[in-house]
Amino acid sequence: MRVTMRFGLRDTLAHRNMERTLNADVAIDGSEDVAIAALLHPFATQALTWPESGRVLFARARDSASLRAAPRARFVCEQQFKPFADALSHAGLQCVVHAGGTFPLVLLLPPRQRLEARSELVRAVLRTDIGGTLVACAANNEGARSHEADMRRLCGSVHTVSKHHCRVFWTILREGSVDRVLLDTWSSLDAPRSIVDGRFLSRPGVFAWDRIDAASELLAAHLPDDLSGRGADLGAGYGYLSVEILALCARVNSLDVYEADARALDLARTNIACANEARNTPAKLDFLWHDVTTGLRGRYDFIVTNPPFHVGRADLPELGRAFIASAADALDPDGRLWLVANRHLPYETELRKRFSSVRCVVESRGFKVIEAAMVRQARTMGDP
């Protein structure tokens, strides 16, 4: 049975909810997350119990209604994606990018990317006390069976329960139960490495991690060389577009790099700093771990972006429209926005609301490059 799960994804600029549709057998509360509901199901049925003392690590955590029944005060939530981290903090949970120490109980939501997932599993094992419990959960269509098999290979005995089209699997760490050779092999699978003939540093799990994204490449090929002054790259990934801007546009003297994924932002720092050092006059750089949909932190002469448009497997064009709104609010009156998008995405309506000049520069390989200029003044209440 196909049902629609709706959950709030805060857009403080547009003040509206965004939706996604997933396959599920049961209707879940609007603030629920099926993977987390499944992850905590063994505790609800008392197949597992919360530790009597000590902290609980929730790796790759997300907020969800299911957490309301958990001992939240003892949770340390680890999350490197800024919108999820902000939601956890807003819910009153302790949230960090990296958690230190070991824990009697570790909860994990493995990522889809296999190399990254295996390295995350190793990190979770290393932070689980001997005698402690490691619990993981993934949706069936997000590689659950493979993730479970990896835990069994690494840790030995594994218990499994299926719920909400997800698979929950756990192990109790015993002295000598972990395959140390596999532990060492998998620990570095998502380590940063050179890509594109050594031009960039990247790592598994980052968007388009092992290549130059075709849409970003098309945008870079059509950027004008007269971009100047203070600019911003929204959703910069490992930094490809920023590197191209610094190489092409000699009059850019300041560039703010916005990225919601802390892992990607770390790579961008390295890649962009190297490109900046090669300029005759290096630009001032600032790297911001930030959710672009909540607005930008500066005023700009130009902005470039290849905005994200999906959550998981579901298209979410509202996310791209929120990027456009944030860009329009931050551009100077004569500033320019350059963006690339899949050809089918309906961004032109939002662009024409916010800019007097909107032109499609090129359409190619299923993508479109658009330049928008002359920001329209936002109307205030009472305006006709």
TIMILO-602113 format. One record per residue (C-alpha): residue in three letters; x, y, z. Coordinates in steps of 0.5 Angstrom, whole numbers, padded with zeros to 4 digits, always signed. Layout:
residues N
alaXYZ ...
END
This chain:
residues 384
met+0000+0000+0000 arg+0003+0007-0002 val+0002+0012+0003 thr+0004+0020+0003 met+0009+0021+0009 arg+0009+0029+0011 phe+0014+0032+0015 gly+0016+0039+0017 leu+0022+0042+0014 arg+0023+0049+0016 asp+0024+0054+0011 thr+0024+0060+0015 leu+0024+0065+0009 ala+0018+0062+0006 his+0014+0060+0012 arg+0012+0054+0009 asn+0013+0046+0010 met+0016+0042+0004 glu+0013+0034+0003 arg+0016+0028+0000 thr+0013+0021-0001 leu+0015+0015+0001 asn+0013+0008+0000 ala+0011+0005+0007 asp+0006+0000+0010 val+0003+0005+0015 ala+0001+0012+0016 ile+0006+0015+0020 asp+0005+0022+0024 gly+0007+0028+0021 ser+0013+0029+0025 glu+0015+0022+0025 asp+0021+0019+0021 val+0020+0012+0019 ala+0027+0010+0020 ile+0028+0012+0027 ala+0021+0009+0029 ala+0024+0003+0026 leu+0031+0004+0030 leu+0027+0005+0037 his+0022-0001+0036 pro+0026-0006+0039 phe+0026-0002+0045 ala+0019-0001+0045 thr+0018-0008+0045 gln+0023-0009+0050 ala+0028-0014+0046 leu+0033-0009+0048 thr+0033-0004+0054 trp+0036+0003+0055 pro+0043+0002+0059 glu+0042+0004+0066 ser+0047+0009+0066 gly+0052+0013+0061 arg+0051+0017+0055 val+0047+0014+0049 leu+0051+0016+0042 phe+0046+0017+0036 ala+0051+0017+0030 arg+0048+0021+0024 ala+0042+0023+0028 arg+0035+0026+0026 asp+0030+0029+0030 ser+0023+0025+0030 ala+0017+0024+0034 ser+0020+0017+0036 leu+0025+0020+0040 arg+0020+0023+0045 ala+0019+0016+0049 ala+0027+0015+0049 pro+0031+0018+0055 arg+0033+0024+0051 ala+0037+0028+0056 arg+0043+0022+0056 phe+0043+0023+0048 val+0049+0025+0045 cys+0047+0026+0037 glu+0052+0027+0032 gln+0050+0030+0025 gln+0054+0034+0020 phe+0048+0036+0016 lys+0046+0043+0018 pro+0039+0043+0017 phe+0038+0036+0021 ala+0043+0039+0026 asp+0039+0045+0027 ala+0033+0041+0028 leu+0036+0037+0033 ser+0038+0043+0037 his+0032+0046+0037 ala+0028+0040+0040 gly+0033+0041+0046 leu+0038+0035+0044 gln+0045+0036+0045 cys+0048+0036+0038 val+0056+0036+0036 val+0059+0035+0029 his+0064+0029+0032 ala+0063+0026+0039 gly+0069+0023+0043 gly+0069+0017+0048 thr+0066+0011+0048 phe+0059+0009+0050 pro+0055+0003+0053 leu+0049+0004+0047 val+0051+0007+0040 leu+0045+0008+0035 leu+0047+0009+0028 leu+0043+0011+0021 pro+0048+0008+0016 pro+0049+0013+0010 arg+0047+0010+0003 gln+0054+0010+0000 arg+0057+0004+0001 leu+0064+0006+0002 glu+0062+0011+0007 ala+0057+0007+0011 arg+0063+0001+0012 ser+0067+0007+0015 glu+0061+0009+0019 leu+0060+0002+0022 val+0067+0002+0024 arg+0067+0008+0027 ala+0061+0006+0031 val+0064+0000+0033 leu+0070+0003+0036 arg+0066+0008+0040 thr+0062+0002+0043 asp+0064+0000+0050 ile+0066-0008+0050 gly+0059-0011+0053 gly+0056-0005+0050 thr+0050-0005+0044 leu+0051-0003+0037 val+0044-0002+0034 ala+0043+0000+0026 cys+0037+0001+0022 ala+0036+0003+0014 ala+0030+0002+0010 asn+0030-0004+0005 asn+0030+0001-0001 glu+0037+0004+0002 gly+0041-0002+0002 ala+0039-0005+0009 arg+0040-0012+0007 ser+0048-0010+0005 his+0049-0006+0012 glu+0046-0012+0016 ala+0051-0017+0012 asp+0057-0012+0013 met+0055-0012+0021 arg+0055-0019+0021 arg+0062-0020+0017 leu+0065-0014+0022 cys+0062-0016+0029 gly+0060-0024+0028 ser+0053-0025+0032 val+0047-0020+0029 his+0040-0020+0031 thr+0035-0017+0026 val+0028-0015+0026 ser+0024-0012+0020 lys+0019-0006+0021 his+0016+0000+0017 his+0020-0003+0011 cys+0026-0002+0015 arg+0031-0007+0018 val+0034-0006+0025 phe+0040-0010+0026 trp+0044-0010+0033 thr+0050-0014+0036 ile+0053-0014+0043 leu+0061-0013+0043 arg+0065-0018+0046 glu+0072-0018+0047 gly+0075-0021+0041 ser+0068-0021+0037 val+0071-0016+0032 asp+0074-0018+0026 arg+0080-0013+0026 val+0083-0014+0019 leu+0076-0012+0017 leu+0076-0006+0022 asp+0083-0004+0019 thr+0081-0005+0012 trp+0074-0001+0012 ser+0076+0005+0017 ser+0079+0009+0011 leu+0075+0007+0006 asp+0071+0014+0006 ala+0078+0018+0007 pro+0079+0024+0003 arg+0083+0022-0004 ser+0085+0026-0010 ile+0080+0026-0016 val+0080+0029-0023 asp+0087+0027-0024 gly+0089+0031-0018 arg+0085+0037-0019 phe+0081+0036-0013 leu+0081+0033-0006 ser+0074+0029-0005 arg+0071+0023-0001 pro+0066+0018-0001 gly+0059+0021+0001 val+0060+0028-0002 phe+0055+0030-0007 ala+0058+0027-0014 trp+0064+0025-0010 asp+0069+0022-0015 arg+0067+0027-0021 ile+0066+0033-0024 asp+0058+0034-0023 ala+0055+0035-0030 ala+0051+0041-0029 ser+0056+0044-0025 glu+0061+0043-0031 leu+0056+0046-0035 leu+0055+0052-0031 ala+0062+0054-0030 ala+0063+0053-0038 his+0058+0059-0039 leu+0060+0064-0033 pro+0062+0071-0035 asp+0069+0073-0033 asp+0067+0080-0031 leu+0064+0077-0024 ser+0067+0082-0019 gly+0067+0084-0012 arg+0064+0080-0007 gly+0061+0073-0009 ala+0058+0067-0006 asp+0057+0060-0008 leu+0051+0057-0005 gly+0051+0049-0004 ala+0059+0049-0006 gly+0060+0041-0005 tyr+0067+0040-0005 gly+0069+0047-0008 tyr+0069+0046-0016 leu+0065+0052-0018 ser+0069+0056-0013 val+0075+0054-0016 glu+0073+0056-0023 ile+0070+0063-0021 leu+0077+0064-0018 ala+0081+0062-0024 leu+0076+0066-0029 cys+0074+0072-0025 ala+0080+0076-0023 arg+0076+0082-0020 val+0073+0078-0015 asn+0076+0080-0009 ser+0071+0076-0004 leu+0068+0069-0004 asp+0063+0066+0001 val+0063+0059+0001 tyr+0056+0056+0004 glu+0055+0048+0005 ala+0051+0044+0009 asp+0055+0038+0009 ala+0061+0039+0014 arg+0065+0034+0011 ala+0064+0037+0004 leu+0066+0044+0007 asp+0072+0041+0010 leu+0074+0039+0003 ala+0072+0046+0000 arg+0077+0049+0005 thr+0083+0045+0002 asn+0081+0046-0005 ile+0079+0053-0006 ala+0085+0055-0001 cys+0090+0052-0006 ala+0086+0055-0012 asn+0086+0062-0009 glu+0094+0062-0007 ala+0095+0061-0015 arg+0092+0068-0016 asn+0096+0074-0017 thr+0091+0078-0012 pro+0088+0072-0007 ala+0081+0074-0005 lys+0078+0074+0002 leu+0075+0067+0003 asp+0070+0065+0008 phe+0067+0058+0009 leu+0060+0057+0012 trp+0057+0051+0015 his+0050+0054+0014 asp+0043+0052+0012 val+0042+0057+0006 thr+0034+0056+0006 thr+0035+0060+0013 gly+0038+0066+0009 leu+0045+0068+0008 arg+0050+0072+0012 gly+0052+0078+0008 arg+0051+0082+0002 tyr+0053+0080-0005 asp+0055+0083-0012 phe+0054+0076-0015 ile+0052+0069-0013 val+0053+0062-0016 thr+0049+0056-0015 asn+0047+0049-0017 pro+0042+0048-0012 pro+0040+0041-0009 phe+0033+0039-0011 his+0031+0033-0007 val+0031+0029+0000 gly+0033+0022-0001 arg+0030+0019-0007 ala+0024+0024-0008 asp+0024+0031-0012 leu+0024+0037-0008 pro+0024+0043-0012 glu+0021+0047-0006 leu+0029+0047-0004 gly+0031+0050-0010 arg+0026+0055-0010 ala+0028+0057-0003 phe+0035+0058-0005 ile+0033+0063-0010 ala+0029+0067-0005 ser+0035+0067+0000 ala+0040+0069-0006 ala+0035+0075-0008 asp+0034+0077-0001 ala+0042+0078-0001 leu+0044+0081-0007 asp+0045+0088-0008 pro+0040+0091-0013 asp+0044+0091-0019 gly+0047+0084-0017 arg+0047+0077-0021 leu+0045+0070-0020 trp+0048+0065-0024 leu+0044+0058-0023 val+0044+0051-0026 ala+0038+0046-0026 asn+0035+0040-0029 arg+0031+0042-0035 his+0025+0040-0032 leu+0025+0044-0025 pro+0020+0050-0025 tyr+0024+0055-0023 glu+0023+0061-0028 thr+0016+0063-0024 glu+0020+0064-0017 leu+0026+0067-0021 arg+0021+0072-0025 lys+0018+0074-0018 arg+0024+0076-0015 phe+0028+0079-0021 ser+0026+0084-0027 ser+0031+0080-0032 val+0031+0073-0033 arg+0034+0069-0039 cys+0036+0062-0040 val+0043+0062-0043 val+0044+0055-0045 glu+0040+0048-0045 ser+0044+0042-0046 arg+0045+0035-0043 gly+0038+0036-0039 phe+0040+0042-0036 lys+0039+0049-0036 val+0044+0055-0034 ile+0040+0061-0032 glu+0042+0068-0031 ala+0038+0073-0026 ala+0039+0080-0025 met+0036+0087-0023 val+0033+0084-0016 arg+0025+0086-0015 gln+0024+0090-0009 ala+0020+0086-0004 arg+0013+0088-0002 thr+0012+0090+0005 met+0005+0089+0008 gly+0000+0094+0006 asp+0003+0095-0001 pro-0002+0094-0007 
END
